Amino acid sequence: GIKFQEGAFERLSKLQEVLSLSDIEGDLEISSTVTEFWCNTALAVMNDAIAKTKSPDRAWSIIEKRQKELFLQDSSMKKLLTQITIQSLGTMLEKTRLFADVGNQAATVNGLNDLIEAKNICKEVLTHGGWKEFDDFEATIFDPNDTSSACGFLSPSVRYNMHRLYFYRSISKGDAGKKKVSDETMAKLQEVQKILGVPESEINFEYKQYFGPDLQK
């Protein structure tokens, strides 16, 4: 891939001094030049990690190496990695949405399960950076109030419907034929809730509206 030649950073620093550019201005100039090259690498590597053809450790080492080759600052990389992760996971959610739109419950559940797994892989990759911005990964990537997030591009009604389909599929019958959700399934439902940005008020309404007192959590 494209990278700066040896000694390029020192020459750029000298030019920055001659042009009386601040460090921030200098970093912005470098960032604007190399962003596309770095993003191409990072997006491909993140998708490889999701596809399990690269481990999260290996994915991060490639991303970090490319950052050093292109002199990209952490501040720029954090923003770009957020956008790349949103793009990768948002694309998966959009594909799953198509199944939900036609009421395909099984495919919707499978798609959301795949998304949970992909989300956890991306989270593992990004934890290598040690950045506090990703401490609450779901809130950063799946903000329902941000139309550019991995779920915010979907309307609330679409997101709630997807959750409802997943919920229906999670119900089983316990003793005396009463409906229930297992602890393992409830944990997944909570992850789906975060991915889809569904508020507690909607969850409680859903439970009471469709299953009443028979539901056992």
SEVEX-175874 format. One record per atom (N, C-alpha, C, O): x, y, z; residue in three letters. Coordinates in steps of 0.2 Angstrom, whole numbers, plus 2048, in hexadecimal, padded with zeros to 3 digits. Last residue first. Layout:
# SEVEX-175874
XYZala ...
# end
This chain:
# SEVEX-175874
7377B98A5lys 73E7BB8A3lys 7437B68A7lys 7497B78A6lys 7287B489Fgln 72D7B38A5gln 7347B48A2gln 7367B189Egln 7197B989Bleu 7207B9899leu 7247B88A0leu 7237BC8A4leu 70C7BA89Fasp 70E7B389Easp 7167B389Dasp 7197AE89Dasp 7077C78A0pro 7097C48A6pro 70D7BD8A5pro 7107BA8AApro 70B7CC88Fgly 7077CD896gly 70B7C989Bgly 7117C989Cgly 70F7CB882phe 70F7C5886phe 70C7C688Dphe 70C7C1891phe 70D7D787Btyr 70D7D1878tyr 70D7CB87Ctyr 70A7C687Atyr 70E7E2885gln 7097E287Fgln 7087DB87Cgln 7027D987Bgln 7197DF88Dlys 7127DF890lys 70D7DF88Alys 7087DB88Blys 7247E0884tyr 7237DA888tyr 71B7DA88Atyr 7187D588Atyr 7227ED87Eglu 7227E787Aglu 7217E087Eglu 71C7DC87Cglu 7247F5889phe 71E7F5885phe 71D7EE881phe 7187EB881phe 7327F288Casn 72C7F1891asn 7257F088Easn 7217EC88Fasn 7377F7880ile 7387F0882ile 7337EE887ile 7307E9886ile 734805881glu 73180187Bglu 7327F987Dglu 72D7F587Bglu 73B80888Cser 73480988Cser 731805886ser 72B802887ser 749806888glu 74580288Dglu 73E80288Dglu 73A7FD88Eglu 74B809876pro 74B80B87Dpro 747806882pro 74380287Fpro 75780286Bval 75080186Dval 74F803875val 753800879val 762801863gly 760807866gly 759807868gly 75680C868gly 7677F585Dleu 7617F985Aleu 75F7FF85Dleu 75B80385Aleu 7717F2866ile 7727F285File 76D7F685Bile 76E7FA857ile 7697F1872lys 76F7F6871lys 7707F786Alys 7717FD868lys 7617E686Fgln 75E7EC871gln 7637F2870gln 7617F786Dgln 76A7DC86Dval 7667DE867val 7637E5869val 7637E9864val 76E7DA87Aglu 7737DC875glu 7707DF86Fglu 7727E486Cglu 7627D587Fgln 7657DC882gln 76A7DF87Dgln 76B7E587Cgln 7627C9879leu 75C7CE877leu 75F7D587Aleu 75D7DA877leu 76C7C287Elys 76C7C4877lys 7677CA876lys 7697CE872lys 7677C188Bala 76D7C488Aala 76E7C7883ala 7707CC882ala 75C7B9888met 75B7C088Bmet 7617C488Amet 7617CA889met 7627AD885thr 75E7B1880thr 75D7B8882thr 75D7BD87Ethr 7677A9891glu 76B7AA88Cglu 7687AE886glu 76B7B3883glu 75B7A8899asp 7607AD89Basp 7657AE895asp 7677B4894asp 74C7A688Eser 7527A4892ser 7577A9894ser 7577AF890ser 73C7AC890val 7427AD88Dval 7487AB891val 7487AD897val 72B7A588Flys 7317A7893lys 7377A888Elys 7377A6888lys 71A7A0892lys 71F7A388Elys 7257A6892lys 7247A8897lys 714791899lys 71579889Alys 71B79A895lys 720797894lys 71278389Agly 710787894gly 71178E894gly 70F79288Fgly 71677E8A6ala 70F7808A5ala 70D78489Fala 70878789Fala 7267858A3asp 7217808A7asp 71A7838A6asp 7197898A6asp 72878D893gly 72B78A899gly 72678589Dgly 721782899gly 72B790882lys 72678E888lys 72A78B88Dlys 72D78688Clys 73479F87Cser 73379787Dser 72D796882ser 72C79B886ser 7397AC872ile 7347A9876ile 7347A2876ile 73379F871ile 7407B1867ser 7447AF86Dser 73F7AC873ser 7427A9878ser 7397B585Darg 73D7AF85Carg 7407AD862arg 7427A7863arg 7347C1863tyr 72F7BC861tyr 7337B5861tyr 7317B0863tyr 7407C9862phe 73D7C7869phe 7387C1868phe 7397BC86Cphe 7427CB855tyr 7477C7859tyr 7447C485Ftyr 7467BF861tyr 7377D2852leu 7387CC84Fleu 73D7C8853leu 73C7C2853leu 73A7DE85Aarg 7347DA85Carg 7357D3859arg 7337CE85Carg 7467E3854his 7467E085Bhis 7407DC85Chis 7417D6860his 7407E7848met 7457E2848met 7467DF84Fmet 7477D9850met 7377F184Dasn 7347EB84Aasn 7397E584Aasn 7387DF84Basn 7407FA851tyr 73C7F7856tyr 7397F0853tyr 7387EB857tyr 7457FE845arg 74A7FB84Aarg 7457F784Farg 7477F2851arg 73A80483Fval 73E7FE83Cval 7427FA841val 7427F4841val 73780E848ser 732809846ser 735803843ser 7337FD845ser 742817847pro 74081384Dpro 73C80D84Cpro 73C80884Fpro 74B815838ser 74681883Cser 745814842ser 74680E842ser 75D814836leu 756811835leu 75181483Aleu 75381783Fleu 76881B839phe 76581C832phe 75F819831phe 75B81A82Dphe 76D816845gly 76981C845gly 76681E83Egly 76182283Egly 77580B845cys 76E80A845cys 76A810844cys 76480F843cys 782811844ala 78180A841ala 779808841ala 77780383Eala 77F823841ser 78281D844ser 780816841ser 77C81683Cser 77A82E83Bser 78082B838ser 78382583Bser 78882283Aser 770832843thr 76E82F83Dthr 77482C839thr 773828834thr 76F82F854asp 77383284Fasp 77282E848asp 773828847asp 76782985Casn 76583085Basn 76A833856asn 769839854asn 76C81C85Epro 76681D85Apro 764824859pro 760825854pro 77C81785Dasp 77881D860asp 77281E85Casp 772820856asp 78680D85Cphe 77F80C85Aphe 77B81185Ephe 77680F862phe 79381185File 79280F858ile 78A80E857ile 788810851ile 79281686Cthr 79581A867thr 793818860thr 79381C85Cthr 78B80D873ala 788814873ala 78B81886Eala 78881C86Bala 793801871glu 78C80286Eglu 78980986Eglu 78680B869glu 79F805879phe 79F804872phe 79880586Ephe 797808869phe 7A580D884asp 79D80B883asp 79C80B87Basp 79A80F878asp 7B280E880asp 7B080B886asp 7A9808886asp 7A7803888asp 7B6816876phe 7B380F874phe 7B280B87Aphe 7B080587Aphe 7BC82187Bglu 7B6822877glu 7B381B875glu 7AD81B874glu 7C881D881lys 7C281D885lys 7BB81E881lys 7B681C883lys 7D2811879trp 7CF818879trp 7C981887Dtrp 7C581387Ctrp 7DA806876gly 7DA80987Dgly 7D781087Egly 7D9814882gly 7DC7FF86Bgly 7DE80686Bgly 7DE809872gly 7E280E873gly 7D67F386Dhis 7DE7F386Dhis 7E07FB86Dhis 7E67FC86Fhis 7C97F586Bthr 7CB7F5872thr 7D37F5872thr 7D67F8877thr 7C77F285Eleu 7C77F9860leu 7CA7FA867leu 7CD7FF869leu 7C57E485Eval 7CA7E785Aval 7CC7EE85Dval 7D27F085Eval 7BA7E2866glu 7C07DF868glu 7C67E2864glu 7CB7E4867glu 7B07E885Elys 7B27EB865lys 7B87E9867lys 7BC7EC86Alys 7B07E0853cys 7B27E7852cys 7B47EA859cys 7B97EE859cys 7AA7D585Aile 7B17D4857ile 7B47DB856ile 7BA7DD858ile 79E7D985Easn 7A37D7863asn 7AA7D7860asn 7AF7D8864asn 7987DB851lys 7997E1856lys 79E7DF85Blys 7A27E385Dlys 7977CE84Dala 79C7D3849ala 79D7D984Eala 7A37DC84Eala 78E7C9856glu 7957C6855glu 79A7CB852glu 79F7CC855glu 7837D1853ile 7867D1859ile 78D7CE859ile 7917D185Dile 7817CD845leu 7837D4847leu 7867D584Eleu 78B7D884Fleu 77D7C0846asp 7837C2843asp 7867C9845asp 78C7CA845asp 7717C384Dasn 7767BF850asn 77D7C084Dasn 7827C1851asn 76A7CA842leu 76C7CE848leu 7717CA84Dleu 7757CD850leu 7697BF839gly 76D7C5837gly 76F7C983Dgly 7747CC83Egly 7617B6840asn 7687B483Easn 76C7BB83Casn 7727BB83Easn 7557BE841val 7597BC847val 7607BA845val 7657BC849val 7527C0833thr 7537C6838thr 7577C483Ethr 75C7C7840thr 7507B3830ala 7557B682Dala 7577BD831ala 75D7BE831ala 7447B0837ala 74A7AC838ala 7507B0836ala 7557B0839ala 73B7BA833gln 73D7BA83Agln 7437B683Bgln 7487B983Egln 7377C4827asn 73B7BD827asn 73E7BD82Easn 7447C082Fasn 72F7CF824gly 72D7CB82Agly 7317C482Agly 72E7BF82Dgly 7347D881Cval 7307D3819val 72E7CE81Eval 72B7C981Cval 73D7DF824asp 7387E3820asp 7327DE81Dasp 72D7E081Casp 7467D6828ala 7417D882Dala 73B7DB829ala 7367DB82Bala 74E7D581Dphe 74B7CF81Fphe 7457D1823phe 7407CF823phe 7547E281Dleu 7507E0817leu 74C7DA819leu 7467D9816leu 75B7E3828arg 7557E6828arg 7507E4822arg 74A7E4823arg 7677DC825thr 7627D9829thr 75B7DC829thr 7567D9829thr 76D7E681Dlys 76B7E081Alys 7667DC81Elys 7617D981Blys 76F7F0828glu 76A7F2822glu 7687EB81Eglu 7627EB81Cglu 7787E9830leu 7717EB832leu 76C7EC82Dleu 7677EA82Dleu 7837E9827met 7807E3829met 7797E482Cmet 7757E082Amet 7857F7827thr 7847F3820thr 7817ED822thr 77C7EB81Fthr 7897FA834gly 7837FD831gly 7817F982Bgly 77B7F8829gly 7957F4835leu 78F7F1839leu 7897F4836leu 7847F0836leu 79D7FC82Cser 79D7F582Bser 7977F282Fser 7937ED82Cser 79A809830gln 799807829gln 7987FF829gln 7937FD826gln 79F80983Dile 79880A83Cile 796808835ile 790805834ile 7AC80783Bthr 7A880283Ethr 7A180383Dthr 79D7FE83Cthr 7AF813834ile 7B080C830ile 7AC807834ile 7A9803831ile 7AD81C83Egln 7A981D838gln 7A9816834gln 7A4814831gln 7B7819847thr 7AF819849thr 7AB818843thr 7A6815842thr 7C281B840leu 7C0814842leu 7B9813844leu 7B680E843leu 7C282883Fleu 7C1824839leu 7BF81D83Aleu 7BB81A837leu 7C482C84Clys 7BE82F848lys 7BD82A842lys 7B7828841lys 7D082684Flys 7CA825853lys 7C482684Flys 7BF82284Flys 7D982D846met 7D7826845met 7D1824849met 7CD820847met 7DA83A84Bser 7D7839844ser 7D5831843ser 7CF830841ser 7E0837857ser 7DA83B857ser 7D683A850ser 7D0839850ser 7EC831853asp 7E782D857asp 7E0831856asp 7DB82D855asp 7F2835842gln 7F183684Agln 7EC83284Dgln 7E7831849gln 7FB82D836leu 7F582F838leu 7F4830840leu 7F682B843leu 80782982Fphe 80782F834phe 800832836phe 7FF838837phe 80681E827leu 803824824leu 80382A829leu 80082F827leu 80C81582Fglu 80F816828glu 80D81C825glu 810820822glu 80481583Alys 80B81783Blys 80E819834lys 81181D833lys 7F880F834gln 7F8816837gln 7FF819838gln 80081F836gln 7FC802831arg 7FB80782Carg 7FA80E82Earg 7FC81382Barg 7FE7FD83Elys 8047FE83Alys 803803834lys 807807832lys 7F17FD842glu 7F5801846glu 7FC803841glu 7FF808841glu 7EB7F4839ile 7E87FB83Aile 7ED7FF83Dile 7EF80583Aile 7F27E983Dile 7F37EB836ile 7F07F2836ile 7F47F7832ile 7EF7E784Aser 7F67E8848ser 7F77EB841ser 7FB7EF840ser 7E17E4849trp 7E37EB84Ctrp 7EB7EC84Atrp 7ED7F2849trp 7E17D8843ala 7DE7DE840ala 7E07E4842ala 7E27E983Fala 7E77D084Carg 7EB7D1846arg 7E87D7842arg 7EB7DB83Farg 7DD7D1856asp 7E47D3858asp 7E87D4851asp 7EB7DA851asp 7D27CB850pro 7D27D2852pro 7D97D5854pro 7DA7DA852pro 7D87C1842ser 7D67C2849ser 7D67C984Bser 7D97CD847ser 7D07BF832lys 7D67C2836lys 7D37C283Dlys 7CD7C483Flys 7C57B982Ethr 7CB7B782Athr 7D17BA82Dthr 7D77B982Cthr 7B97BD834lys 7BD7B8837lys 7C37B5833lys 7C57B0835lys 7B17C782Fala 7B17C082Cala 7B57BB82Fala 7B57B582Cala 7B67D0838ile 7AF7CE838ile 7AE7C8835ile 7AA7C3837ile 7C37D2832ala 7C27CF839ala 7BB7CD83Aala 7BA7C883Eala 7C07D6826asp 7C37D0826asp 7C27CD82Dasp 7C17C782Easp 7BB7E3829asn 7B67DE826asn 7B97D7826asn 7B67D2827asn 7C77E882Emet 7C17E8832met 7BC7E2830met 7B97DE833met 7CE7E9822val 7D07E5827val 7CB7E382Cval 7CA7DE82Fval 7C77F181Aala 7C87EB817ala 7CA7E681Dala 7C77E081Eala 7C87FD822leu 7C17FA820leu 7C27F381Eleu 7BE7EF820leu 7D67FF822ala 7D27FE828ala 7CB7FB827ala 7C97F682Aala 7D9802814thr 7DC7FC818thr 7D87FB81Ethr 7D67F581Fthr 7D180D812asn 7D080780Dasn 7D3801811asn 7D07FC811asn 7D681681Bcys 7CF81381Ccys 7CE80D817cys 7CA80981Acys 7E2819816trp 7E281681Ctrp 7DB81381Dtrp 7DA80D81Ftrp 7DF82080Aphe 7E381A80Aphe 7E2816810phe 7E2810810phe 7D782B80Fglu 7D482680Aglu 7D881F80Aglu 7D581A80Aglu 7E0832817thr 7DA82F81Athr 7D8829815thr 7D6824818thr 7EB839813val 7EC832813val 7E682E815val 7E5828816val 7E8847812thr 7EB84480Cthr 7EB83C80Dthr 7EA839808thr 7E284A81Eser 7DE84B818ser 7E1847812ser 7DD84580Dser 7ED848826ser 7E7844827ser 7E3844821ser 7E183F81Eser 7F6852823ile 7F884B822ile 7F2847822ile 7F184281Dile 7EE85D827glu 7F085D820glu 7F285581Eglu 7F1853819glu 7EC85B834leu 7E785B830leu 7E985A829leu 7E5857825leu 7F985C839asp 7F6856839asp 7F0855835asp 7EF850832asp 7FB86A837gly 7FF865833gly 7FC85E833gly 7FC85B82Egly 7F286F840glu 7F1870838glu 7F586B834glu 7F386982Fglu 7F786B84Cile 7F086984Aile 7EF869842ile 7ED86583File 80387184Casp 80386A84Casp 7FC867849asp 7FC863846asp 80287F840ser 80287C847ser 802875846ser 801872841ser 80E886834leu 807882835leu 80887F83Dleu 80D87D83Fleu 81888D82Dser 81588F834ser 80E88C835ser 809890837ser 81E888823leu 81888B821leu 81488E828leu 80F890827leu 82988382Aval 82A888825val 82488C823val 824892822val 823879831glu 82787E835glu 827884830glu 82688A832glu 81F870827gln 81A87382Bgln 81D87982Fgln 81987E830gln 82B86C822leu 82787181Eleu 822874822leu 82087A821leu 83086582Dlys 83386B82Blys 82F86F827lys 82F875827lys 82685B82Cser 82785F832ser 82A865831ser 82986B833ser 829855820leu 823858821leu 82385D827leu 820862827leu 836850823arg 83585581Earg 82F85981Farg 82E85F81Earg 83284682Dglu 83784C82Fglu 83685182Aglu 83685782Cglu 82A83E825phe 82784182Aphe 82B84782Dphe 82984D82Ephe 83383881Cala 82E83D819ala 82B84181Fala 82984781Eala 83C82F820gly 83E836820gly 83983B81Egly 83A84181Fgly 837823814glu 83B82481Aglu 83D82C81Aglu 84082E815glu 82782880Cgln 82E82580Cgln 831827813gln 82F82B816gln 816822811phe 81B828810phe 822824810phe 82381F813phe 80D817806lys 80F81980Dlys 81581E80Clys 81781F806lys 80180C7FFile 8058127FFile 807814806ile 80381380Aile 8047FA800gly 800800800gly 804806800gly 80A806801gly 
# end
